[in-house]
Amino acid sequence: MLALKFPFINKQCKIAIISLMNRVYSPLIEFEFKYWFKIKDIIVKDQRPVNLNLFTIRFPIPAIVSILHRISGIIVFLALPLLLWLFDRSLASEESFQDTLALLSNPAVKVVLWLIISSLIFHFVAGIRHLIMDLGWGEDLCAARASSYLVFISFIVLSVLVGIWLW
């Protein structure tokens, strides 16, 4: 019977379930538990998606903005210790300030700093979009797409301006 297949059910519960199944639900339970798993496998196999490769699925633009908002938040979170270390080093003394300026004049450091600031800009702009949507504005599909494009355009413009400012 069914209760015998589940080892986590204690002996008294097994006896009660078996007696209840034998007295009341015998014909229904017999059919249900005998054929249910076969029927379920047939039904589920037809309804499951065939392709689970996320790189071949075309996400809508609001979903891309939402995913990139999370990724940029992770980048900002991971870069925060580096930025705090640079800030602490620049405030320690006049010599360490000059050393920090020399470090920041390196092109590779400028690229890393530009990437961090760009991710901060994207996180900020997309966060404002999410806050506005939390207020109930722009939740329909057309407005969500338009605000997503606005986020990308403002991100590109502000990132270019930061790049010009850094170099």
Buried (B, 14 or more C-beta within 10 A) or exposed (E): EEBEEEEEBEEEEBEEBBEEBEEEEEEEBEEEBEEEEEEEEEEEEEEEEEEEEEEEEEEEBBEBBBEBBEEBBEBBEEBEEEBEEBEEBBEEEEEEEEBBEEEEEEEEBBEEBBEBBBBBBBBBBBBEBEEBBEEEEBEEEEBBBBBBEBBBEBBEEBBEEBBEEBE
